[in-house]
């Protein structure tokens, strides 16, 4: 009987310890403003800024280090030459970052991240014989803070710099390069499972 009571007590302690641990999964939904750098070797060539929805899924490897996958739906962007419309293109820019979360603060949880962006450009509808390269790889840097509202829900502020560039072609010949390199400023909510 004594062994059964000891085993039950140890089992309850282990179960309580496991229940007290946070889940490694964190999901955030954000509204994000894309502010394009529009650094082009072709004078006057720009892409519009816009606000988009974003969903991020983080997995904590330990209490400080997390991997975050940043996702959105394919985005439609307008292309302009000296203010005149050249058409549009769609792009899908998933980004993976590795983050360090600072845990020394109780009322807020700042983090820094760095990673890789892959942008796939599709549905290129540009006029006057212009077209864009179909893919881009680049670095991504991130800083943000989570402000806990409850044990599971938090308010999130996040800033990212993502390096995206594409070659521009005119009638099949390379005409130059367009660096979009957006700064993304986001606000949203997170849920820790």
LUMDRENDREN-5522 format. One record per residue (C-alpha): x, y, z; residue number from 1. Coordinates in steps of 0.001 Angstrom, whole numbers. Layout:
+---------+---------+---------+-----+
!       x !       y !       z !  nr !
+---------+---------+---------+-----+
!       X !       Y !       Z ! NUM !
...
+---------+---------+---------+-----+
end
This chain:
+---------+---------+---------+-----+
!       x !       y !       z !  nr !
+---------+---------+---------+-----+
!       0 !       0 !       0 !   1 !
!    2848 !    2354 !     897 !   2 !
!    4442 !    1753 !   -2530 !   3 !
!    1141 !    2535 !   -4276 !   4 !
!     784 !    5835 !   -2360 !   5 !
!    4378 !    6819 !   -3170 !   6 !
!    3870 !    5936 !   -6847 !   7 !
!     608 !    7954 !   -6920 !   8 !
!    2298 !   10954 !   -5266 !   9 !
!    5215 !   10838 !   -7736 !  10 !
!    2744 !   10486 !  -10630 !  11 !
!     787 !   13528 !   -9448 !  12 !
!    3989 !   15584 !   -9123 !  13 !
!    5105 !   14613 !  -12626 !  14 !
!    1643 !   15317 !  -14077 !  15 !
!    1549 !   18700 !  -12325 !  16 !
!    5020 !   19557 !  -13623 !  17 !
!    4052 !   18667 !  -17201 !  18 !
!     785 !   20629 !  -16952 !  19 !
!    2660 !   23688 !  -15649 !  20 !
!    5018 !   23770 !  -18634 !  21 !
!    4086 !   26026 !  -21528 !  22 !
!    3269 !   24480 !  -24861 !  23 !
!    6029 !   24920 !  -27459 !  24 !
!    3475 !   26237 !  -30018 !  25 !
!    2586 !   29910 !  -30475 !  26 !
!     345 !   31189 !  -33289 !  27 !
!     -13 !   34880 !  -34112 !  28 !
!   -2337 !   36774 !  -36458 !  29 !
!   -1126 !   40207 !  -37517 !  30 !
!   -2082 !   43156 !  -39698 !  31 !
!    1146 !   44177 !  -41434 !  32 !
!    2016 !   47263 !  -43463 !  33 !
!    4510 !   46630 !  -46297 !  34 !
!    6599 !   49719 !  -47008 !  35 !
!    8610 !   49009 !  -50170 !  36 !
!   12146 !   50385 !  -50561 !  37 !
!   11710 !   50539 !  -54372 !  38 !
!   15431 !   50696 !  -55119 !  39 !
!   15556 !   50156 !  -58886 !  40 !
!   18222 !   50375 !  -61565 !  41 !
!   15373 !   51454 !  -63877 !  42 !
!   14488 !   55093 !  -63185 !  43 !
!   10947 !   55647 !  -61923 !  44 !
!   10036 !   51957 !  -61497 !  45 !
!    8101 !   51347 !  -58230 !  46 !
!    5781 !   48876 !  -56525 !  47 !
!    2930 !   50017 !  -54260 !  48 !
!    2866 !   49815 !  -50454 !  49 !
!     -26 !   47962 !  -48833 !  50 !
!   -1425 !   46457 !  -45639 !  51 !
!   -1878 !   42679 !  -45527 !  52 !
!   -2912 !   39927 !  -43145 !  53 !
!    -249 !   37577 !  -41819 !  54 !
!    -238 !   34348 !  -39791 !  55 !
!    2878 !   33206 !  -37967 !  56 !
!    3518 !   29831 !  -36359 !  57 !
!    6329 !   29576 !  -33803 !  58 !
!    7811 !   26472 !  -32218 !  59 !
!    9901 !   26985 !  -29083 !  60 !
!   12974 !   24759 !  -28971 !  61 !
!   13503 !   25935 !  -25376 !  62 !
!   12274 !   28905 !  -23322 !  63 !
!   14478 !   31372 !  -25252 !  64 !
!   14863 !   30004 !  -28796 !  65 !
!   12031 !   29609 !  -31300 !  66 !
!   11668 !   28979 !  -35027 !  67 !
!    8937 !   31049 !  -36689 !  68 !
!    7296 !   30441 !  -40056 !  69 !
!    5715 !   33632 !  -41428 !  70 !
!    2853 !   33057 !  -43868 !  71 !
!     371 !   35085 !  -45902 !  72 !
!   -1867 !   34596 !  -48910 !  73 !
!    -486 !   35478 !  -52363 !  74 !
!    -410 !   39274 !  -52567 !  75 !
!   -1261 !   41368 !  -55621 !  76 !
!    1076 !   44355 !  -56139 !  77 !
!     851 !   47203 !  -58632 !  78 !
!    3902 !   48195 !  -60693 !  79 !
!    4388 !   51798 !  -61842 !  80 !
!    6751 !   53712 !  -64086 !  81 !
!    6948 !   57380 !  -63065 !  82 !
!    3437 !   57053 !  -61603 !  83 !
!    1853 !   55397 !  -64664 !  84 !
!     590 !   51834 !  -64182 !  85 !
!    2551 !   49049 !  -65888 !  86 !
!     266 !   46329 !  -64491 !  87 !
!     596 !   43977 !  -61530 !  88 !
!    2054 !   40739 !  -60238 !  89 !
!    1307 !   38309 !  -57413 !  90 !
!    3859 !   37099 !  -54924 !  91 !
!    3949 !   34575 !  -52087 !  92 !
!    6724 !   35404 !  -49577 !  93 !
!    7036 !   32719 !  -46845 !  94 !
!    9821 !   33528 !  -44373 !  95 !
!   11498 !   31361 !  -41740 !  96 !
!   13303 !   33009 !  -38824 !  97 !
!   15160 !   31774 !  -35780 !  98 !
!   14335 !   33964 !  -32782 !  99 !
!   15831 !   34666 !  -29377 ! 100 !
!   13210 !   35547 !  -26743 ! 101 !
!   14315 !   37519 !  -23691 ! 102 !
!   12626 !   36166 !  -20565 ! 103 !
!   13913 !   38544 !  -17857 ! 104 !
!   10891 !   40857 !  -18082 ! 105 !
!    7480 !   40034 !  -16586 ! 106 !
!    5171 !   42523 !  -18295 ! 107 !
!    6603 !   42120 !  -21808 ! 108 !
!    8660 !   39602 !  -23790 ! 109 !
!   10954 !   41115 !  -26464 ! 110 !
!   12617 !   39027 !  -29166 ! 111 !
!   15059 !   39314 !  -32059 ! 112 !
!   15105 !   37098 !  -35142 ! 113 !
!   16979 !   36433 !  -38355 ! 114 !
!   16266 !   34074 !  -41200 ! 115 !
!   15569 !   33471 !  -44864 ! 116 !
!   12816 !   34630 !  -47211 ! 117 !
!   11752 !   32881 !  -50398 ! 118 !
!    9420 !   34887 !  -52639 ! 119 !
!    7620 !   33235 !  -55547 ! 120 !
!    6336 !   35675 !  -58179 ! 121 !
!    3354 !   34501 !  -60232 ! 122 !
!     548 !   35976 !  -62318 ! 123 !
!    2852 !   38553 !  -63890 ! 124 !
!     511 !   40929 !  -65786 ! 125 !
!    2800 !   43718 !  -66920 ! 126 !
!    2297 !   45748 !  -70085 ! 127 !
!    4754 !   47041 !  -72687 ! 128 !
!    6710 !   43768 !  -72886 ! 129 !
!    7899 !   43937 !  -69252 ! 130 !
!    8198 !   40838 !  -67052 ! 131 !
!    9754 !   39867 !  -63708 ! 132 !
!   11948 !   37004 !  -62555 ! 133 !
!    9832 !   34290 !  -60899 ! 134 !
!   11686 !   33915 !  -57587 ! 135 !
!   13826 !   35668 !  -55003 ! 136 !
!   15875 !   34507 !  -52010 ! 137 !
!   16991 !   36934 !  -49330 ! 138 !
!   17711 !   37549 !  -45669 ! 139 !
!   15082 !   38598 !  -43144 ! 140 !
!   15595 !   40378 !  -39822 ! 141 !
!   13017 !   40837 !  -37095 ! 142 !
!   12449 !   42574 !  -33743 ! 143 !
!    9290 !   42432 !  -31702 ! 144 !
!    7622 !   42195 !  -28364 ! 145 !
!    4786 !   40135 !  -26899 ! 146 !
!    2728 !   41739 !  -24131 ! 147 !
!     900 !   39005 !  -22178 ! 148 !
!   -2817 !   39662 !  -21637 ! 149 !
!   -3535 !   36240 !  -20111 ! 150 !
!   -1462 !   33084 !  -19660 ! 151 !
!   -2171 !   32105 !  -23284 ! 152 !
!   -3092 !   35344 !  -25110 ! 153 !
!    -694 !   38176 !  -25897 ! 154 !
!    -622 !   41422 !  -27844 ! 155 !
!    2209 !   41503 !  -30410 ! 156 !
!    4199 !   44293 !  -32067 ! 157 !
!    6681 !   43259 !  -34753 ! 158 !
!    9029 !   44916 !  -37269 ! 159 !
!   10769 !   43006 !  -40056 ! 160 !
!   13166 !   43916 !  -42858 ! 161 !
!   12939 !   41434 !  -45720 ! 162 !
!   15297 !   41479 !  -48689 ! 163 !
!   13417 !   40781 !  -51941 ! 164 !
!   14708 !   41598 !  -55399 ! 165 !
!   13728 !   40640 !  -58915 ! 166 !
!   15258 !   41075 !  -62331 ! 167 !
!   13140 !   43101 !  -64752 ! 168 !
!   12960 !   42077 !  -68411 ! 169 !
!   11839 !   44062 !  -71419 ! 170 !
!   10877 !   41911 !  -74407 ! 171 !
!   12935 !   39024 !  -72975 ! 172 !
!   16146 !   41026 !  -72392 ! 173 !
!   17232 !   41988 !  -68880 ! 174 !
!   16504 !   45698 !  -68390 ! 175 !
!   17517 !   46048 !  -64735 ! 176 !
!   16853 !   45016 !  -61142 ! 177 !
!   14116 !   46051 !  -58733 ! 178 !
!   14851 !   45720 !  -55003 ! 179 !
!   11577 !   45710 !  -53093 ! 180 !
!   13256 !   45179 !  -49677 ! 181 !
!   10131 !   46015 !  -47642 ! 182 !
!    9984 !   47048 !  -44011 ! 183 !
!    7002 !   45257 !  -42442 ! 184 !
!    5409 !   46832 !  -39376 ! 185 !
!    2823 !   44622 !  -37732 ! 186 !
!     448 !   44458 !  -34807 ! 187 !
!   -1598 !   41448 !  -33781 ! 188 !
!   -2505 !   38864 !  -31201 ! 189 !
!    -809 !   35616 !  -30243 ! 190 !
!   -2130 !   32406 !  -28695 ! 191 !
!     178 !   29989 !  -26839 ! 192 !
!   -1294 !   26478 !  -26846 ! 193 !
+---------+---------+---------+-----+
end
